[in-house]
């Protein structure tokens, strides 16, 4: 019984860690994409004026 509970808690902990890491990764990717878009927009503005 103790072993089953231990395995279940370990699985839940690893799942939570993976989920939180995924959230931070997606957040960082979104920020990188946004900065890239701003850089492209700025360059486009320079060449249209």
PDBQT receptor file of N, H, CA, C and O in Angstrom, charges set to zero:
ATOM      1  N   UNK A   1       0.824  -1.195   0.000  1.00  0.00    +0.000 N 
ATOM      2  CA  UNK A   1       0.000   0.000   0.000  1.00  0.00    +0.000 C 
ATOM      3  C   UNK A   1       0.872   1.265   0.000  1.00  0.00    +0.000 C 
ATOM      4  O   UNK A   1       0.617   2.203  -0.756  1.00  0.00    +0.000 OA
ATOM      5  N   UNK A   2       1.896   1.277   0.852  1.00  0.00    +0.000 N 
ATOM      6  H   UNK A   2       2.103   0.515   1.466  1.00  0.00    +0.000 HD
ATOM      7  CA  UNK A   2       2.782   2.437   0.932  1.00  0.00    +0.000 C 
ATOM      8  C   UNK A   2       3.494   2.653  -0.398  1.00  0.00    +0.000 C 
ATOM      9  O   UNK A   2       3.688   3.790  -0.827  1.00  0.00    +0.000 OA
ATOM     10  N   UNK A   3       3.878   1.571  -1.042  1.00  0.00    +0.000 N 
ATOM     11  H   UNK A   3       3.721   0.647  -0.693  1.00  0.00    +0.000 HD
ATOM     12  CA  UNK A   3       4.598   1.684  -2.314  1.00  0.00    +0.000 C 
ATOM     13  C   UNK A   3       3.709   2.309  -3.398  1.00  0.00    +0.000 C 
ATOM     14  O   UNK A   3       4.183   3.118  -4.195  1.00  0.00    +0.000 OA
ATOM     15  N   UNK A   4       2.450   1.944  -3.430  1.00  0.00    +0.000 N 
ATOM     16  H   UNK A   4       2.065   1.287  -2.782  1.00  0.00    +0.000 HD
ATOM     17  CA  UNK A   4       1.520   2.489  -4.414  1.00  0.00    +0.000 C 
ATOM     18  C   UNK A   4       1.338   3.985  -4.189  1.00  0.00    +0.000 C 
ATOM     19  O   UNK A   4       1.331   4.758  -5.147  1.00  0.00    +0.000 OA
ATOM     20  N   UNK A   5       1.194   4.394  -2.949  1.00  0.00    +0.000 N 
ATOM     21  H   UNK A   5       1.200   3.766  -2.171  1.00  0.00    +0.000 HD
ATOM     22  CA  UNK A   5       1.040   5.815  -2.630  1.00  0.00    +0.000 C 
ATOM     23  C   UNK A   5       2.305   6.578  -3.006  1.00  0.00    +0.000 C 
ATOM     24  O   UNK A   5       2.230   7.675  -3.559  1.00  0.00    +0.000 OA
ATOM     25  N   UNK A   6       3.463   6.000  -2.707  1.00  0.00    +0.000 N 
ATOM     26  H   UNK A   6       3.524   5.108  -2.258  1.00  0.00    +0.000 HD
ATOM     27  CA  UNK A   6       4.734   6.643  -3.043  1.00  0.00    +0.000 C 
ATOM     28  C   UNK A   6       4.865   6.828  -4.553  1.00  0.00    +0.000 C 
ATOM     29  O   UNK A   6       5.257   7.901  -5.010  1.00  0.00    +0.000 OA
ATOM     30  N   UNK A   7       4.546   5.806  -5.323  1.00  0.00    +0.000 N 
ATOM     31  H   UNK A   7       4.227   4.934  -4.952  1.00  0.00    +0.000 HD
ATOM     32  CA  UNK A   7       4.632   5.893  -6.781  1.00  0.00    +0.000 C 
ATOM     33  C   UNK A   7       3.645   6.927  -7.312  1.00  0.00    +0.000 C 
ATOM     34  O   UNK A   7       3.978   7.688  -8.220  1.00  0.00    +0.000 OA
ATOM     35  N   UNK A   8       2.445   6.963  -6.762  1.00  0.00    +0.000 N 
ATOM     36  H   UNK A   8       2.175   6.344  -6.024  1.00  0.00    +0.000 HD
ATOM     37  CA  UNK A   8       1.440   7.934  -7.181  1.00  0.00    +0.000 C 
ATOM     38  C   UNK A   8       1.896   9.363  -6.889  1.00  0.00    +0.000 C 
ATOM     39  O   UNK A   8       1.749  10.240  -7.740  1.00  0.00    +0.000 OA
ATOM     40  N   UNK A   9       2.440   9.606  -5.716  1.00  0.00    +0.000 N 
ATOM     41  H   UNK A   9       2.559   8.893  -5.024  1.00  0.00    +0.000 HD
ATOM     42  CA  UNK A   9       2.935  10.938  -5.366  1.00  0.00    +0.000 C 
ATOM     43  C   UNK A   9       4.115  11.344  -6.245  1.00  0.00    +0.000 C 
ATOM     44  O   UNK A   9       4.223  12.504  -6.643  1.00  0.00    +0.000 OA
ATOM     45  N   UNK A  10       4.989  10.403  -6.545  1.00  0.00    +0.000 N 
ATOM     46  H   UNK A  10       4.901   9.461  -6.222  1.00  0.00    +0.000 HD
ATOM     47  CA  UNK A  10       6.127  10.692  -7.416  1.00  0.00    +0.000 C 
ATOM     48  C   UNK A  10       5.640  11.062  -8.814  1.00  0.00    +0.000 C 
ATOM     49  O   UNK A  10       6.154  11.995  -9.431  1.00  0.00    +0.000 OA
ATOM     50  N   UNK A  11       4.653  10.332  -9.306  1.00  0.00    +0.000 N 
ATOM     51  H   UNK A  11       4.236   9.574  -8.805  1.00  0.00    +0.000 HD
ATOM     52  CA  UNK A  11       4.100  10.618 -10.630  1.00  0.00    +0.000 C 
ATOM     53  C   UNK A  11       3.445  11.993 -10.663  1.00  0.00    +0.000 C 
ATOM     54  O   UNK A  11       3.639  12.743 -11.620  1.00  0.00    +0.000 OA
ATOM     55  N   UNK A  12       2.683  12.333  -9.652  1.00  0.00    +0.000 N 
ATOM     56  H   UNK A  12       2.525  11.724  -8.874  1.00  0.00    +0.000 HD
ATOM     57  CA  UNK A  12       2.026  13.640  -9.581  1.00  0.00    +0.000 C 
ATOM     58  C   UNK A  12       3.064  14.754  -9.515  1.00  0.00    +0.000 C 
ATOM     59  O   UNK A  12       2.908  15.788 -10.165  1.00  0.00    +0.000 OA
ATOM     60  N   UNK A  13       4.117  14.549  -8.737  1.00  0.00    +0.000 N 
ATOM     61  H   UNK A  13       4.243  13.709  -8.209  1.00  0.00    +0.000 HD
ATOM     62  CA  UNK A  13       5.167  15.572  -8.621  1.00  0.00    +0.000 C 
ATOM     63  C   UNK A  13       5.875  15.794  -9.954  1.00  0.00    +0.000 C 
ATOM     64  O   UNK A  13       6.118  16.934 -10.350  1.00  0.00    +0.000 OA
ATOM     65  N   UNK A  14       6.201  14.721 -10.633  1.00  0.00    +0.000 N 
ATOM     66  H   UNK A  14       6.004  13.795 -10.312  1.00  0.00    +0.000 HD
ATOM     67  CA  UNK A  14       6.865  14.848 -11.935  1.00  0.00    +0.000 C 
ATOM     68  C   UNK A  14       5.951  15.489 -12.970  1.00  0.00    +0.000 C 
ATOM     69  O   UNK A  14       6.405  16.285 -13.792  1.00  0.00    +0.000 OA
ATOM     70  N   UNK A  15       4.684  15.153 -12.935  1.00  0.00    +0.000 N 
ATOM     71  H   UNK A  15       4.314  14.507 -12.267  1.00  0.00    +0.000 HD
ATOM     72  CA  UNK A  15       3.728  15.747 -13.868  1.00  0.00    +0.000 C 
ATOM     73  C   UNK A  15       3.590  17.245 -13.627  1.00  0.00    +0.000 C 
ATOM     74  O   UNK A  15       3.550  18.028 -14.576  1.00  0.00    +0.000 OA
ATOM     75  N   UNK A  16       3.517  17.644 -12.364  1.00  0.00    +0.000 N 
ATOM     76  H   UNK A  16       3.550  17.009 -11.593  1.00  0.00    +0.000 HD
ATOM     77  CA  UNK A  16       3.402  19.064 -12.034  1.00  0.00    +0.000 C 
ATOM     78  C   UNK A  16       4.650  19.815 -12.475  1.00  0.00    +0.000 C 
ATOM     79  O   UNK A  16       4.555  20.924 -13.002  1.00  0.00    +0.000 OA
ATOM     80  N   UNK A  17       5.803  19.226 -12.267  1.00  0.00    +0.000 N 
ATOM     81  H   UNK A  17       5.880  18.325 -11.839  1.00  0.00    +0.000 HD
ATOM     82  CA  UNK A  17       7.059  19.860 -12.677  1.00  0.00    +0.000 C 
ATOM     83  C   UNK A  17       7.095  20.032 -14.188  1.00  0.00    +0.000 C 
ATOM     84  O   UNK A  17       7.494  21.087 -14.681  1.00  0.00    +0.000 OA
ATOM     85  N   UNK A  18       6.688  19.020 -14.920  1.00  0.00    +0.000 N 
ATOM     86  H   UNK A  18       6.364  18.163 -14.519  1.00  0.00    +0.000 HD
ATOM     87  CA  UNK A  18       6.680  19.103 -16.388  1.00  0.00    +0.000 C 
ATOM     88  C   UNK A  18       5.695  20.165 -16.863  1.00  0.00    +0.000 C 
ATOM     89  O   UNK A  18       5.987  20.907 -17.800  1.00  0.00    +0.000 OA
ATOM     90  N   UNK A  19       4.542  20.241 -16.228  1.00  0.00    +0.000 N 
ATOM     91  H   UNK A  19       4.305  19.638 -15.466  1.00  0.00    +0.000 HD
ATOM     92  CA  UNK A  19       3.538  21.229 -16.628  1.00  0.00    +0.000 C 
ATOM     93  C   UNK A  19       4.039  22.645 -16.380  1.00  0.00    +0.000 C 
ATOM     94  O   UNK A  19       3.869  23.519 -17.230  1.00  0.00    +0.000 OA
ATOM     95  N   UNK A  20       4.644  22.876 -15.243  1.00  0.00    +0.000 N 
ATOM     96  H   UNK A  20       4.782  22.166 -14.553  1.00  0.00    +0.000 HD
ATOM     97  CA  UNK A  20       5.146  24.210 -14.926  1.00  0.00    +0.000 C 
ATOM     98  C   UNK A  20       6.295  24.610 -15.846  1.00  0.00    +0.000 C 
ATOM     99  O   UNK A  20       6.389  25.766 -16.260  1.00  0.00    +0.000 OA
ATOM    100  N   UNK A  21       7.153  23.673 -16.160  1.00  0.00    +0.000 N 
ATOM    101  H   UNK A  21       7.076  22.735 -15.824  1.00  0.00    +0.000 HD
ATOM    102  CA  UNK A  21       8.253  23.943 -17.076  1.00  0.00    +0.000 C 
ATOM    103  C   UNK A  21       7.719  24.278 -18.456  1.00  0.00    +0.000 C 
ATOM    104  O   UNK A  21       8.229  25.180 -19.120  1.00  0.00    +0.000 OA
ATOM    105  N   UNK A  22       6.708  23.566 -18.885  1.00  0.00    +0.000 N 
ATOM    106  H   UNK A  22       6.293  22.833 -18.345  1.00  0.00    +0.000 HD
ATOM    107  CA  UNK A  22       6.096  23.826 -20.180  1.00  0.00    +0.000 C 
ATOM    108  C   UNK A  22       5.494  25.214 -20.249  1.00  0.00    +0.000 C 
ATOM    109  O   UNK A  22       5.594  25.881 -21.279  1.00  0.00    +0.000 OA
ATOM    110  N   UNK A  23       4.872  25.658 -19.172  1.00  0.00    +0.000 N 
ATOM    111  H   UNK A  23       4.790  25.116 -18.335  1.00  0.00    +0.000 HD
ATOM    112  CA  UNK A  23       4.275  26.996 -19.148  1.00  0.00    +0.000 C 
ATOM    113  C   UNK A  23       5.347  28.067 -19.300  1.00  0.00    +0.000 C 
ATOM    114  O   UNK A  23       5.163  29.029 -20.046  1.00  0.00    +0.000 OA
ATOM    115  N   UNK A  24       6.449  27.909 -18.607  1.00  0.00    +0.000 N 
ATOM    116  H   UNK A  24       6.599  27.128 -18.001  1.00  0.00    +0.000 HD
ATOM    117  CA  UNK A  24       7.524  28.894 -18.697  1.00  0.00    +0.000 C 
ATOM    118  C   UNK A  24       8.151  28.881 -20.087  1.00  0.00    +0.000 C 
ATOM    119  O   UNK A  24       8.527  29.929 -20.612  1.00  0.00    +0.000 OA
ATOM    120  N   UNK A  25       8.260  27.712 -20.672  1.00  0.00    +0.000 N 
ATOM    121  H   UNK A  25       7.955  26.861 -20.246  1.00  0.00    +0.000 HD
ATOM    122  CA  UNK A  25       8.841  27.609 -22.006  1.00  0.00    +0.000 C 
ATOM    123  C   UNK A  25       7.956  28.317 -23.031  1.00  0.00    +0.000 C 
ATOM    124  O   UNK A  25       8.459  29.057 -23.876  1.00  0.00    +0.000 OA
ATOM    125  N   UNK A  26       6.657  28.095 -22.961  1.00  0.00    +0.000 N 
ATOM    126  H   UNK A  26       6.249  27.494 -22.274  1.00  0.00    +0.000 HD
ATOM    127  CA  UNK A  26       5.740  28.734 -23.896  1.00  0.00    +0.000 C 
ATOM    128  C   UNK A  26       5.708  30.245 -23.689  1.00  0.00    +0.000 C 
ATOM    129  O   UNK A  26       5.609  31.008 -24.650  1.00  0.00    +0.000 OA
ATOM    130  N   UNK A  27       5.792  30.666 -22.448  1.00  0.00    +0.000 N 
ATOM    131  H   UNK A  27       5.872  30.046 -21.667  1.00  0.00    +0.000 HD
ATOM    132  CA  UNK A  27       5.812  32.102 -22.163  1.00  0.00    +0.000 C 
ATOM    133  C   UNK A  27       7.052  32.748 -22.766  1.00  0.00    +0.000 C 
ATOM    134  O   UNK A  27       6.967  33.814 -23.376  1.00  0.00    +0.000 OA
ATOM    135  N   UNK A  28       8.187  32.110 -22.599  1.00  0.00    +0.000 N 
ATOM    136  H   UNK A  28       8.256  31.244 -22.103  1.00  0.00    +0.000 HD
ATOM    137  CA  UNK A  28       9.438  32.625 -23.160  1.00  0.00    +0.000 C 
ATOM    138  C   UNK A  28       9.407  32.636 -24.675  1.00  0.00    +0.000 C 
ATOM    139  O   UNK A  28       9.896  33.574 -25.304  1.00  0.00    +0.000 OA
ATOM    140  N   UNK A  29       8.834  31.599 -25.261  1.00  0.00    +0.000 N 
ATOM    141  H   UNK A  29       8.437  30.837 -24.750  1.00  0.00    +0.000 HD
ATOM    142  CA  UNK A  29       8.743  31.543 -26.724  1.00  0.00    +0.000 C 
ATOM    143  C   UNK A  29       7.847  32.666 -27.228  1.00  0.00    +0.000 C 
ATOM    144  O   UNK A  29       8.147  33.292 -28.245  1.00  0.00    +0.000 OA
ATOM    145  N   UNK A  30       6.762  32.922 -26.531  1.00  0.00    +0.000 N 
ATOM    146  H   UNK A  30       6.518  32.414 -25.706  1.00  0.00    +0.000 HD
ATOM    147  CA  UNK A  30       5.866  34.005 -26.931  1.00  0.00    +0.000 C 
ATOM    148  C   UNK A  30       6.558  35.354 -26.880  1.00  0.00    +0.000 C 
ATOM    149  O   UNK A  30       6.362  36.187 -27.765  1.00  0.00    +0.000 OA
ATOM    150  N   UNK A  31       7.357  35.575 -25.864  1.00  0.00    +0.000 N 
ATOM    151  H   UNK A  31       7.517  34.898 -25.145  1.00  0.00    +0.000 HD
ATOM    152  CA  UNK A  31       8.095  36.836 -25.748  1.00  0.00    +0.000 C 
ATOM    153  C   UNK A  31       9.130  36.970 -26.861  1.00  0.00    +0.000 C 
ATOM    154  O   UNK A  31       9.302  38.051 -27.424  1.00  0.00    +0.000 OA
ATOM    155  N   UNK A  32       9.818  35.875 -27.178  1.00  0.00    +0.000 N 
ATOM    156  H   UNK A  32       9.678  34.997 -26.720  1.00  0.00    +0.000 HD
ATOM    157  CA  UNK A  32      10.813  35.901 -28.260  1.00  0.00    +0.000 C 
ATOM    158  C   UNK A  32      10.156  36.214 -29.600  1.00  0.00    +0.000 C 
ATOM    159  O   UNK A  32      10.678  37.003 -30.387  1.00  0.00    +0.000 OA
ATOM    160  N   UNK A  33       9.010  35.591 -29.855  1.00  0.00    +0.000 N 
ATOM    161  H   UNK A  33       8.585  34.950 -29.216  1.00  0.00    +0.000 HD
ATOM    162  CA  UNK A  33       8.307  35.822 -31.117  1.00  0.00    +0.000 C 
ATOM    163  C   UNK A  33       7.830  37.272 -31.194  1.00  0.00    +0.000 C 
ATOM    164  O   UNK A  33       7.907  37.908 -32.245  1.00  0.00    +0.000 OA
ATOM    165  N   UNK A  34       7.341  37.781 -30.073  1.00  0.00    +0.000 N 
ATOM    166  H   UNK A  34       7.278  37.264 -29.219  1.00  0.00    +0.000 HD
ATOM    167  CA  UNK A  34       6.888  39.174 -30.037  1.00  0.00    +0.000 C 
ATOM    168  C   UNK A  34       8.039  40.136 -30.337  1.00  0.00    +0.000 C 
ATOM    169  O   UNK A  34       7.871  41.083 -31.105  1.00  0.00    +0.000 OA
ATOM    170  N   UNK A  35       9.198  39.899 -29.738  1.00  0.00    +0.000 N 
ATOM    171  H   UNK A  35       9.335  39.130 -29.114  1.00  0.00    +0.000 HD
ATOM    172  CA  UNK A  35      10.358  40.766 -29.973  1.00  0.00    +0.000 C 
ATOM    173  C   UNK A  35      10.811  40.677 -31.430  1.00  0.00    +0.000 C 
ATOM    174  O   UNK A  35      11.207  41.679 -32.025  1.00  0.00    +0.000 OA
ATOM    175  N   UNK A  36      10.751  39.482 -31.996  1.00  0.00    +0.000 N 
ATOM    176  H   UNK A  36      10.429  38.667 -31.512  1.00  0.00    +0.000 HD
ATOM    177  CA  UNK A  36      11.115  39.319 -33.403  1.00  0.00    +0.000 C 
ATOM    178  C   UNK A  36      10.161  40.087 -34.309  1.00  0.00    +0.000 C 
ATOM    179  O   UNK A  36      10.589  40.721 -35.273  1.00  0.00    +0.000 OA
ATOM    180  N   UNK A  37       8.883  40.029 -34.003  1.00  0.00    +0.000 N 
ATOM    181  H   UNK A  37       8.535  39.513 -33.220  1.00  0.00    +0.000 HD
ATOM    182  CA  UNK A  37       7.891  40.764 -34.779  1.00  0.00    +0.000 C 
ATOM    183  C   UNK A  37       8.095  42.269 -34.683  1.00  0.00    +0.000 C 
ATOM    184  O   UNK A  37       7.948  42.985 -35.673  1.00  0.00    +0.000 OA
ATOM    185  N   UNK A  38       8.431  42.743 -33.499  1.00  0.00    +0.000 N 
ATOM    186  H   UNK A  38       8.550  42.161 -32.695  1.00  0.00    +0.000 HD
ATOM    187  CA  UNK A  38       8.689  44.175 -33.323  1.00  0.00    +0.000 C 
ATOM    188  C   UNK A  38       9.915  44.611 -34.128  1.00  0.00    +0.000 C 
ATOM    189  O   UNK A  38       9.918  45.689 -34.723  1.00  0.00    +0.000 OA
ATOM    190  N   UNK A  39      10.952  43.776 -34.146  1.00  0.00    +0.000 N 
ATOM    191  H   UNK A  39      10.950  42.900 -33.663  1.00  0.00    +0.000 HD
ATOM    192  CA  UNK A  39      12.161  44.103 -34.910  1.00  0.00    +0.000 C 
ATOM    193  C   UNK A  39      11.854  44.176 -36.403  1.00  0.00    +0.000 C 
ATOM    194  O   UNK A  39      12.336  45.073 -37.095  1.00  0.00    +0.000 OA
ATOM    195  N   UNK A  40      11.061  43.245 -36.894  1.00  0.00    +0.000 N 
ATOM    196  H   UNK A  40      10.669  42.517 -36.332  1.00  0.00    +0.000 HD
ATOM    197  CA  UNK A  40      10.683  43.253 -38.309  1.00  0.00    +0.000 C 
ATOM    198  C   UNK A  40       9.850  44.494 -38.623  1.00  0.00    +0.000 C 
ATOM    199  O   UNK A  40      10.047  45.145 -39.649  1.00  0.00    +0.000 OA
ATOM    200  N   UNK A  41       8.929  44.808 -37.736  1.00  0.00    +0.000 N 
ATOM    201  H   UNK A  41       8.768  44.280 -36.902  1.00  0.00    +0.000 HD
ATOM    202  CA  UNK A  41       8.081  45.988 -37.932  1.00  0.00    +0.000 C 
ATOM    203  C   UNK A  41       8.910  47.273 -37.943  1.00  0.00    +0.000 C 
ATOM    204  O   UNK A  41       8.670  48.164 -38.758  1.00  0.00    +0.000 OA
ATOM    205  N   UNK A  42       9.867  47.363 -37.052  1.00  0.00    +0.000 N 
ATOM    206  H   UNK A  42      10.062  46.639 -36.391  1.00  0.00    +0.000 HD
ATOM    207  CA  UNK A  42      10.731  48.544 -37.011  1.00  0.00    +0.000 C 
ATOM    208  C   UNK A  42      11.545  48.685 -38.297  1.00  0.00    +0.000 C 
ATOM    209  O   UNK A  42      11.673  49.788 -38.829  1.00  0.00    +0.000 OA
ATOM    210  N   UNK A  43      12.092  47.583 -38.797  1.00  0.00    +0.000 N 
ATOM    211  H   UNK A  43      11.988  46.687 -38.365  1.00  0.00    +0.000 HD
ATOM    212  CA  UNK A  43      12.855  47.623 -40.040  1.00  0.00    +0.000 C 
ATOM    213  C   UNK A  43      11.963  48.018 -41.211  1.00  0.00    +0.000 C 
ATOM    214  O   UNK A  43      12.376  48.783 -42.082  1.00  0.00    +0.000 OA
ATOM    215  N   UNK A  44      10.758  47.502 -41.229  1.00  0.00    +0.000 N 
ATOM    216  H   UNK A  44      10.422  46.881 -40.521  1.00  0.00    +0.000 HD
ATOM    217  CA  UNK A  44       9.826  47.846 -42.299  1.00  0.00    +0.000 C 
ATOM    218  C   UNK A  44       9.506  49.334 -42.262  1.00  0.00    +0.000 C 
ATOM    219  O   UNK A  44       9.428  49.983 -43.306  1.00  0.00    +0.000 OA
ATOM    220  N   UNK A  45       9.319  49.876 -41.057  1.00  0.00    +0.000 N 
ATOM    221  H   UNK A  45       9.383  49.349 -40.210  1.00  0.00    +0.000 HD
ATOM    222  CA  UNK A  45       9.052  51.302 -40.912  1.00  0.00    +0.000 C 
ATOM    223  C   UNK A  45      10.225  52.151 -41.414  1.00  0.00    +0.000 C 
ATOM    224  O   UNK A  45      10.016  53.200 -42.023  1.00  0.00    +0.000 OA
ATOM    225  N   UNK A  46      11.435  51.706 -41.164  1.00  0.00    +0.000 N 
ATOM    226  H   UNK A  46      11.605  50.854 -40.669  1.00  0.00    +0.000 HD
ATOM    227  CA  UNK A  46      12.624  52.453 -41.607  1.00  0.00    +0.000 C 
ATOM    228  C   UNK A  46      12.675  52.548 -43.137  1.00  0.00    +0.000 C 
ATOM    229  O   UNK A  46      13.069  53.575 -43.690  1.00  0.00    +0.000 OA
ATOM    230  N   UNK A  47      12.271  51.467 -43.810  1.00  0.00    +0.000 N 
ATOM    231  H   UNK A  47      11.951  50.633 -43.360  1.00  0.00    +0.000 HD
ATOM    232  CA  UNK A  47      12.404  51.410 -45.259  1.00  0.00    +0.000 C 
ATOM    233  C   UNK A  47      11.210  51.993 -46.004  1.00  0.00    +0.000 C 
ATOM    234  O   UNK A  47      11.287  52.206 -47.214  1.00  0.00    +0.000 OA
ATOM    235  N   UNK A  48      10.122  52.251 -45.316  1.00  0.00    +0.000 N 
ATOM    236  H   UNK A  48      10.059  52.078 -44.333  1.00  0.00    +0.000 HD
ATOM    237  CA  UNK A  48       8.955  52.820 -45.989  1.00  0.00    +0.000 C 
ATOM    238  C   UNK A  48       8.923  54.338 -45.884  1.00  0.00    +0.000 C 
ATOM    239  O   UNK A  48       8.192  54.995 -46.625  1.00  0.00    +0.000 OA
ATOM    240  N   UNK A  49       9.698  54.893 -44.981  1.00  0.00    +0.000 N 
ATOM    241  H   UNK A  49      10.292  54.359 -44.379  1.00  0.00    +0.000 HD
ATOM    242  CA  UNK A  49       9.697  56.359 -44.813  1.00  0.00    +0.000 C 
ATOM    243  C   UNK A  49      10.563  57.057 -45.814  1.00  0.00    +0.000 C 
ATOM    244  O   UNK A  49      10.661  58.284 -45.797  1.00  0.00    +0.000 OA
TER     245      UNK A  49
